[in-house]
Amino acid sequence: MCLGVPGEVVAVQDRDVATVSVAGVERQISISLLADEGVGVGDWVLVHVGFALSKIDEAEAKATLDQIEKLGQAWHDEFAAYKQSSIT
């Protein structure tokens, strides 16, 4: 299963790199696929394997995060691994 996770952009380093926060864990990702859309701080993006695939609105992001959390232990295991590789 492939899972795209909503992340909120908290910093933009340049046209290709941003820092996103997923449930309080920050990670640098590529925003190069969305370069023409003008990704900025406060935007929500759908992240998969380190790439922002699309911009989404905050309501969709929150609803998706709520649904992901309902996956139970699988989500918690994956999130623990995500936290270990975070930048903060």
N, C-alpha and C positions, 0 to 999 in steps of 0.2 A: 504494500500500500504506500502510495506517495501522499505526503501531507504538506500542504502549504499553511504556514502559520502567520497570523496577522502580527505585524510589528509596527510600533509608532516611531517615526523618524525623530530622533532627538538631536542629531547633528548631521550636517552635510560637509564632508571633507573636500570634495570636488565633484565634477560632473559625473564621475563613475563610482564614487564610494560614499556611503552614509553609515551612520550608526543608528541602529534601531533598538528599541526596548521591547522585549517580550516578557510580560509579567514581571517587570522590574530587572530583568537580566539584559545587559547591553551587549551587542555584537556588531562588528562591522560587516556590511554586505555590499554587494555590487548593485548599483542602481543604473548601470549602463543600458539595460533593456528599456528603461523608462526615461532616458535622457531627454527625449523630445517632449515629455509631459511636465517637466519642471517640478521634480520632487523637492519638497522643502520641509523644514522643521514643523512638526505637528501633523504631517500627513501620515496616513496609515497605508501600509503596503502589505501585500501577500508575499511571504518569503518562502522559498523552497531552495534547499541546498546552497544557501548563501547568495541567492539572487532575488531581487524584487521582481516579481512577475507582473504585478498590476497594482494600481492604486485602488483602494477601497475606502468607503466612508466609515466613520467611527462606529455607527450603529451596526453595520455589517461585521466590523472587526470584533466588537464586543459579543455579538451573537455567535460568531464562529468560535471565539475563545471559550464561551460557555459550553458549546457543543463538544469541543475538543476535550474539555475537562471531564465531560461525562464518559469519555473512553476509559476512565478509571486508571488502574495500575499501569497499563501500557503508556498512557500519557505521562504519568508521574516518572516512570523509568526514563522515558525519552527526554523529559524536561530536566531531570537530574544530569543526564549526559550533556545536555545543552548548557546548563549552568557551569559545568566543569570546563567547558571550552570558551566561556565568555571572556570579554576583555576587561570587565571590572570585577 
